[in-house]
Amino acid sequence: MKKFLLSALVLTTIFGIANAATTEIEKGYISINTTANAEIVPDVAEVSIAIQTYDNKSMQKATLQNKEISEKVIASLKSMINTSNGDYIKTANFSAQPIYNYNGNKKTLDKYQVSNSVIVHTKSIDKVGSMIDSSIALGATNVNNLTFSVSSYENKCNELITIASNRAKDRANAALKTVPSGIAGIKSMDISCSENNYVRPQYRLMKSNMLMAAGSADAEAAPSTTIEQGVVKIYANVNAVYYVK
Protein backbone atom coordinates (compact mmCIF):
# COMPACT_ATOMS: atom_id res chain seq x y z
CA MET A 1 0.00 0.00 0.00
CA LYS A 2 2.84 2.39 0.90
CA LYS A 3 4.56 1.57 -2.39
CA PHE A 4 1.36 2.40 -4.30
CA LEU A 5 0.96 5.75 -2.52
CA LEU A 6 4.61 6.61 -3.15
CA SER A 7 4.28 5.78 -6.86
CA ALA A 8 1.14 7.84 -7.14
CA LEU A 9 2.87 10.79 -5.43
CA VAL A 10 5.84 10.56 -7.80
CA LEU A 11 3.58 10.41 -10.85
CA THR A 12 1.56 13.38 -9.60
CA THR A 13 4.75 15.42 -9.05
CA ILE A 14 6.11 14.57 -12.49
CA PHE A 15 2.78 15.44 -14.10
CA GLY A 16 2.70 18.75 -12.23
CA ILE A 17 6.20 19.67 -13.39
CA ALA A 18 5.45 18.63 -16.97
CA ASN A 19 2.21 20.59 -16.92
CA ALA A 20 3.96 23.72 -15.58
CA ALA A 21 6.66 23.43 -18.25
CA THR A 22 4.05 22.99 -20.95
CA THR A 23 2.18 26.07 -19.76
CA GLU A 24 5.39 28.13 -19.88
CA ILE A 25 6.26 26.91 -23.37
CA GLU A 26 2.79 27.51 -24.76
CA LYS A 27 2.53 31.01 -23.32
CA GLY A 28 2.83 33.40 -26.28
CA TYR A 29 5.05 36.44 -26.44
CA ILE A 30 5.99 39.26 -28.80
CA SER A 31 9.48 40.75 -29.27
CA ILE A 32 9.94 44.43 -30.13
CA ASN A 33 13.20 46.33 -30.80
CA THR A 34 13.21 50.12 -30.71
CA THR A 35 15.78 52.91 -30.66
CA ALA A 36 15.94 56.57 -29.74
CA ASN A 37 18.79 58.99 -30.40
CA ALA A 38 19.75 62.61 -29.96
CA GLU A 39 22.49 64.94 -31.18
CA ILE A 40 23.92 67.22 -28.50
CA VAL A 41 26.60 69.90 -28.65
CA PRO A 42 29.39 68.64 -26.35
CA ASP A 43 30.60 70.65 -23.39
CA VAL A 44 33.59 68.47 -22.37
CA ALA A 45 36.76 67.56 -24.27
CA GLU A 46 39.48 65.07 -23.39
CA VAL A 47 42.74 64.96 -25.31
CA SER A 48 45.79 62.73 -24.81
CA ILE A 49 49.11 64.34 -25.71
CA ALA A 50 52.25 62.20 -25.84
CA ILE A 51 55.88 63.12 -25.38
CA GLN A 52 58.46 60.71 -26.82
CA THR A 53 62.19 61.22 -26.40
CA TYR A 54 65.20 59.21 -27.57
CA ASP A 55 68.88 58.86 -26.89
CA ASN A 56 71.30 56.57 -28.68
CA LYS A 57 73.45 55.80 -25.64
CA SER A 58 71.70 56.61 -22.37
CA MET A 59 68.29 55.77 -20.95
CA GLN A 60 68.91 58.37 -18.27
CA LYS A 61 69.38 61.14 -20.82
CA ALA A 62 66.22 60.16 -22.67
CA THR A 63 64.32 60.14 -19.35
CA LEU A 64 65.64 63.54 -18.27
CA GLN A 65 64.80 65.05 -21.64
CA ASN A 66 61.28 63.63 -21.43
CA LYS A 67 60.88 65.01 -17.91
CA GLU A 68 61.92 68.50 -19.00
CA ILE A 69 59.54 68.58 -21.96
CA SER A 70 56.68 67.04 -19.97
CA GLU A 71 57.01 69.66 -17.23
CA LYS A 72 56.88 72.48 -19.78
CA VAL A 73 53.87 70.97 -21.53
CA ILE A 74 51.99 70.44 -18.26
CA ALA A 75 52.76 73.98 -17.06
CA SER A 76 51.44 75.40 -20.34
CA LEU A 77 48.29 73.28 -20.20
CA LYS A 78 47.62 74.22 -16.58
CA SER A 79 47.61 77.89 -17.58
CA MET A 80 44.78 77.18 -20.05
CA ILE A 81 42.40 75.10 -17.94
CA ASN A 82 39.92 76.06 -15.24
CA THR A 83 40.12 73.66 -12.32
CA SER A 84 37.17 75.34 -10.58
CA ASN A 85 35.04 74.20 -13.52
CA GLY A 86 36.08 70.58 -13.17
CA ASP A 87 39.09 70.69 -15.53
CA TYR A 88 42.11 68.53 -14.69
CA ILE A 89 45.37 67.15 -16.06
CA LYS A 90 46.84 63.72 -15.37
CA THR A 91 49.76 61.67 -16.67
CA ALA A 92 49.39 58.11 -17.94
CA ASN A 93 51.15 55.35 -19.86
CA PHE A 94 54.73 56.23 -18.94
CA SER A 95 57.23 53.79 -20.44
CA ALA A 96 61.00 53.54 -20.89
CA GLN A 97 62.53 50.87 -23.09
CA PRO A 98 65.46 50.04 -25.34
CA ILE A 99 64.79 49.77 -29.09
CA TYR A 100 66.71 47.06 -30.97
CA ASN A 101 67.54 46.38 -34.61
CA TYR A 102 67.36 42.78 -35.76
CA ASN A 103 69.43 41.23 -38.52
CA GLY A 104 68.78 37.51 -38.61
CA ASN A 105 69.75 36.17 -35.19
CA LYS A 106 71.79 39.26 -34.37
CA LYS A 107 70.27 41.92 -32.10
CA THR A 108 71.87 45.35 -31.76
CA LEU A 109 70.82 48.33 -29.67
CA ASP A 110 69.41 51.18 -31.74
CA LYS A 111 68.33 53.69 -29.10
CA TYR A 112 66.49 54.23 -25.82
CA GLN A 113 62.91 55.46 -25.98
CA VAL A 114 60.91 57.13 -23.22
CA SER A 115 57.19 57.88 -23.62
CA ASN A 116 54.82 59.81 -21.40
CA SER A 117 51.17 60.75 -22.02
CA VAL A 118 49.42 63.79 -20.60
CA ILE A 119 45.63 63.66 -20.53
CA VAL A 120 43.68 66.92 -20.39
CA HIS A 121 40.03 66.92 -19.34
CA THR A 122 38.45 70.32 -19.93
CA LYS A 123 35.22 72.20 -20.51
CA SER A 124 37.19 74.96 -22.28
CA ILE A 125 36.59 73.38 -25.67
CA ASP A 126 37.43 76.61 -27.50
CA LYS A 127 41.02 76.33 -26.18
CA VAL A 128 41.70 72.73 -27.25
CA GLY A 129 43.37 73.77 -30.53
CA SER A 130 45.67 76.16 -28.69
CA MET A 131 46.46 73.50 -26.09
CA ILE A 132 47.54 71.10 -28.84
CA ASP A 133 49.63 73.69 -30.70
CA SER A 134 51.35 74.89 -27.52
CA SER A 135 52.20 71.30 -26.54
CA ILE A 136 53.64 70.53 -29.98
CA ALA A 137 55.70 73.73 -29.92
CA LEU A 138 57.14 72.73 -26.55
CA GLY A 139 58.20 69.29 -27.79
CA ALA A 140 55.17 67.00 -27.59
CA THR A 141 55.22 64.49 -30.45
CA ASN A 142 51.78 62.90 -30.71
CA VAL A 143 48.10 63.45 -30.09
CA ASN A 144 46.83 59.94 -29.45
CA ASN A 145 43.13 60.70 -29.31
CA LEU A 146 40.58 63.44 -28.84
CA THR A 147 37.06 62.85 -27.60
CA PHE A 148 34.09 65.08 -26.87
CA SER A 149 31.30 64.32 -24.44
CA VAL A 150 28.39 65.88 -22.63
CA SER A 151 28.30 66.30 -18.87
CA SER A 152 24.60 65.41 -18.85
CA TYR A 153 25.22 62.05 -20.56
CA GLU A 154 23.56 59.88 -17.88
CA ASN A 155 20.45 62.03 -17.71
CA LYS A 156 20.18 62.06 -21.51
CA CYS A 157 20.61 58.28 -21.66
CA ASN A 158 17.80 57.77 -19.15
CA GLU A 159 15.57 60.12 -21.14
CA LEU A 160 16.24 58.26 -24.41
CA ILE A 161 15.74 54.85 -22.77
CA THR A 162 12.34 56.02 -21.51
CA ILE A 163 11.41 57.15 -25.03
CA ALA A 164 12.56 53.86 -26.58
CA SER A 165 10.75 51.81 -23.91
CA ASN A 166 7.49 53.66 -24.49
CA ARG A 167 7.89 53.13 -28.23
CA ALA A 168 8.37 49.41 -27.67
CA LYS A 169 5.18 49.17 -25.62
CA ASP A 170 3.21 51.26 -28.15
CA ARG A 171 4.40 49.11 -31.04
CA ALA A 172 3.57 45.90 -29.20
CA ASN A 173 0.05 47.17 -28.48
CA ALA A 174 -0.32 48.29 -32.10
CA ALA A 175 0.70 44.85 -33.37
CA LEU A 176 -1.64 43.05 -30.97
CA LYS A 177 -4.64 45.07 -32.19
CA THR A 178 -4.67 42.79 -35.23
CA VAL A 179 -5.27 39.71 -33.08
CA PRO A 180 -7.57 39.04 -30.10
CA SER A 181 -4.75 39.52 -27.58
CA GLY A 182 -2.97 42.03 -25.36
CA ILE A 183 0.13 42.49 -23.21
CA ALA A 184 0.13 40.31 -20.11
CA GLY A 185 3.55 41.22 -18.71
CA ILE A 186 7.25 41.54 -19.51
CA LYS A 187 9.29 38.44 -20.26
CA SER A 188 12.62 40.28 -20.68
CA MET A 189 14.05 43.67 -21.56
CA ASP A 190 17.57 44.40 -22.81
CA ILE A 191 18.67 48.04 -22.62
CA SER A 192 21.82 49.76 -23.87
CA CYS A 193 23.06 53.31 -24.33
CA SER A 194 26.14 54.50 -26.24
CA GLU A 195 27.69 57.56 -27.82
CA ASN A 196 29.73 58.43 -30.87
CA ASN A 197 32.25 61.15 -30.04
CA TYR A 198 35.69 60.28 -31.43
CA VAL A 199 37.86 62.73 -33.40
CA ARG A 200 41.34 62.32 -34.92
CA PRO A 201 43.09 65.61 -35.78
CA GLN A 202 46.46 64.10 -36.83
CA TYR A 203 46.56 65.60 -40.33
CA ARG A 204 46.36 69.17 -39.12
CA LEU A 205 48.87 68.43 -36.37
CA MET A 206 51.34 66.96 -38.84
CA LYS A 207 51.18 70.05 -41.04
CA SER A 208 51.60 72.40 -38.09
CA ASN A 209 54.47 70.32 -36.71
CA MET A 210 56.31 70.33 -40.04
CA LEU A 211 56.13 74.12 -40.22
CA MET A 212 57.55 74.41 -36.71
CA ALA A 213 60.30 71.87 -37.35
CA ALA A 214 61.32 73.70 -40.54
CA GLY A 215 61.46 77.01 -38.66
CA SER A 216 59.08 78.52 -41.19
CA ALA A 217 58.07 82.13 -40.71
CA ASP A 218 54.51 80.94 -41.34
CA ALA A 219 54.61 78.82 -38.17
CA GLU A 220 54.10 81.75 -35.83
CA ALA A 221 51.56 83.41 -38.08
CA ALA A 222 49.59 80.23 -38.63
CA PRO A 223 46.28 80.03 -36.75
CA SER A 224 45.85 77.46 -34.02
CA THR A 225 44.83 73.93 -34.95
CA THR A 226 41.17 73.99 -35.89
CA ILE A 227 39.07 71.62 -33.80
CA GLU A 228 35.43 71.21 -34.72
CA GLN A 229 33.60 69.49 -31.89
CA GLY A 230 30.46 68.95 -33.96
CA VAL A 231 27.81 67.04 -32.02
CA VAL A 232 27.83 63.99 -29.81
CA LYS A 233 25.34 61.36 -30.93
CA ILE A 234 23.77 59.36 -28.10
CA TYR A 235 21.89 56.17 -28.92
CA ALA A 236 19.51 54.17 -26.73
CA ASN A 237 18.34 50.70 -27.72
CA VAL A 238 15.57 48.66 -26.09
CA ASN A 239 14.76 45.05 -26.97
CA ALA A 240 11.57 44.18 -25.07
CA VAL A 241 9.82 40.83 -25.00
CA TYR A 242 6.20 40.90 -23.74
CA TYR A 243 3.95 38.02 -22.73
CA VAL A 244 0.60 38.14 -24.47
CA LYS A 245 -2.83 37.16 -23.14
C-alpha positions in Angstrom: 0.0 0.0 0.0 2.8 2.4 0.9 4.6 1.6 -2.4 1.4 2.4 -4.3 1.0 5.7 -2.5 4.6 6.6 -3.1 4.3 5.8 -6.9 1.1 7.8 -7.1 2.9 10.8 -5.4 5.8 10.6 -7.8 3.6 10.4 -10.8 1.6 13.4 -9.6 4.7 15.4 -9.0 6.1 14.6 -12.5 2.8 15.4 -14.1 2.7 18.7 -12.2 6.2 19.7 -13.4 5.5 18.6 -17.0 2.2 20.6 -16.9 4.0 23.7 -15.6 6.7 23.4 -18.2 4.0 23.0 -20.9 2.2 26.1 -19.8 5.4 28.1 -19.9 6.3 26.9 -23.4 2.8 27.5 -24.8 2.5 31.0 -23.3 2.8 33.4 -26.3 5.1 36.4 -26.4 6.0 39.3 -28.8 9.5 40.7 -29.3 9.9 44.4 -30.1 13.2 46.3 -30.8 13.2 50.1 -30.7 15.8 52.9 -30.7 15.9 56.6 -29.7 18.8 59.0 -30.4 19.8 62.6 -30.0 22.5 64.9 -31.2 23.9 67.2 -28.5 26.6 69.9 -28.6 29.4 68.6 -26.4 30.6 70.7 -23.4 33.6 68.5 -22.4 36.8 67.6 -24.3 39.5 65.1 -23.4 42.7 65.0 -25.3 45.8 62.7 -24.8 49.1 64.3 -25.7 52.3 62.2 -25.8 55.9 63.1 -25.4 58.5 60.7 -26.8 62.2 61.2 -26.4 65.2 59.2 -27.6 68.9 58.9 -26.9 71.3 56.6 -28.7 73.5 55.8 -25.6 71.7 56.6 -22.4 68.3 55.8 -21.0 68.9 58.4 -18.3 69.4 61.1 -20.8 66.2 60.2 -22.7 64.3 60.1 -19.4 65.6 63.5 -18.3 64.8 65.0 -21.6 61.3 63.6 -21.4 60.9 65.0 -17.9 61.9 68.5 -19.0 59.5 68.6 -22.0 56.7 67.0 -20.0 57.0 69.7 -17.2 56.9 72.5 -19.8 53.9 71.0 -21.5 52.0 70.4 -18.3 52.8 74.0 -17.1 51.4 75.4 -20.3 48.3 73.3 -20.2 47.6 74.2 -16.6 47.6 77.9 -17.6 44.8 77.2 -20.0 42.4 75.1 -17.9 39.9 76.1 -15.2 40.1 73.7 -12.3 37.2 75.3 -10.6 35.0 74.2 -13.5 36.1 70.6 -13.2 39.1 70.7 -15.5 42.1 68.5 -14.7 45.4 67.1 -16.1 46.8 63.7 -15.4 49.8 61.7 -16.7 49.4 58.1 -17.9 51.1 55.3 -19.9 54.7 56.2 -18.9 57.2 53.8 -20.4 61.0 53.5 -20.9 62.5 50.9 -23.1 65.5 50.0 -25.3 64.8 49.8 -29.1 66.7 47.1 -31.0 67.5 46.4 -34.6 67.4 42.8 -35.8 69.4 41.2 -38.5 68.8 37.5 -38.6 69.7 36.2 -35.2 71.8 39.3 -34.4 70.3 41.9 -32.1 71.9 45.4 -31.8 70.8 48.3 -29.7 69.4 51.2 -31.7 68.3 53.7 -29.1 66.5 54.2 -25.8 62.9 55.5 -26.0 60.9 57.1 -23.2 57.2 57.9 -23.6 54.8 59.8 -21.4 51.2 60.7 -22.0 49.4 63.8 -20.6 45.6 63.7 -20.5 43.7 66.9 -20.4 40.0 66.9 -19.3 38.5 70.3 -19.9 35.2 72.2 -20.5 37.2 75.0 -22.3 36.6 73.4 -25.7 37.4 76.6 -27.5 41.0 76.3 -26.2 41.7 72.7 -27.2 43.4 73.8 -30.5 45.7 76.2 -28.7 46.5 73.5 -26.1 47.5 71.1 -28.8 49.6 73.7 -30.7 51.3 74.9 -27.5 52.2 71.3 -26.5 53.6 70.5 -30.0 55.7 73.7 -29.9 57.1 72.7 -26.5 58.2 69.3 -27.8 55.2 67.0 -27.6 55.2 64.5 -30.4 51.8 62.9 -30.7 48.1 63.5 -30.1 46.8 59.9 -29.4 43.1 60.7 -29.3 40.6 63.4 -28.8 37.1 62.9 -27.6 34.1 65.1 -26.9 31.3 64.3 -24.4 28.4 65.9 -22.6 28.3 66.3 -18.9 24.6 65.4 -18.9 25.2 62.0 -20.6 23.6 59.9 -17.9 20.4 62.0 -17.7 20.2 62.1 -21.5 20.6 58.3 -21.7 17.8 57.8 -19.1 15.6 60.1 -21.1 16.2 58.3 -24.4 15.7 54.9 -22.8 12.3 56.0 -21.5 11.4 57.2 -25.0 12.6 53.9 -26.6 10.8 51.8 -23.9 7.5 53.7 -24.5 7.9 53.1 -28.2 8.4 49.4 -27.7 5.2 49.2 -25.6 3.2 51.3 -28.1 4.4 49.1 -31.0 3.6 45.9 -29.2 0.0 47.2 -28.5 -0.3 48.3 -32.1 0.7 44.9 -33.4 -1.6 43.1 -31.0 -4.6 45.1 -32.2 -4.7 42.8 -35.2 -5.3 39.7 -33.1 -7.6 39.0 -30.1 -4.7 39.5 -27.6 -3.0 42.0 -25.4 0.1 42.5 -23.2 0.1 40.3 -20.1 3.6 41.2 -18.7 7.2 41.5 -19.5 9.3 38.4 -20.3 12.6 40.3 -20.7 14.0 43.7 -21.6 17.6 44.4 -22.8 18.7 48.0 -22.6 21.8 49.8 -23.9 23.1 53.3 -24.3 26.1 54.5 -26.2 27.7 57.6 -27.8 29.7 58.4 -30.9 32.3 61.1 -30.0 35.7 60.3 -31.4 37.9 62.7 -33.4 41.3 62.3 -34.9 43.1 65.6 -35.8 46.5 64.1 -36.8 46.6 65.6 -40.3 46.4 69.2 -39.1 48.9 68.4 -36.4 51.3 67.0 -38.8 51.2 70.0 -41.0 51.6 72.4 -38.1 54.5 70.3 -36.7 56.3 70.3 -40.0 56.1 74.1 -40.2 57.6 74.4 -36.7 60.3 71.9 -37.4 61.3 73.7 -40.5 61.5 77.0 -38.7 59.1 78.5 -41.2 58.1 82.1 -40.7 54.5 80.9 -41.3 54.6 78.8 -38.2 54.1 81.8 -35.8 51.6 83.4 -38.1 49.6 80.2 -38.6 46.3 80.0 -36.8 45.9 77.5 -34.0 44.8 73.9 -34.9 41.2 74.0 -35.9 39.1 71.6 -33.8 35.4 71.2 -34.7 33.6 69.5 -31.9 30.5 68.9 -34.0 27.8 67.0 -32.0 27.8 64.0 -29.8 25.3 61.4 -30.9 23.8 59.4 -28.1 21.9 56.2 -28.9 19.5 54.2 -26.7 18.3 50.7 -27.7 15.6 48.7 -26.1 14.8 45.1 -27.0 11.6 44.2 -25.1 9.8 40.8 -25.0 6.2 40.9 -23.7 3.9 38.0 -22.7 0.6 38.1 -24.5 -2.8 37.2 -23.1 
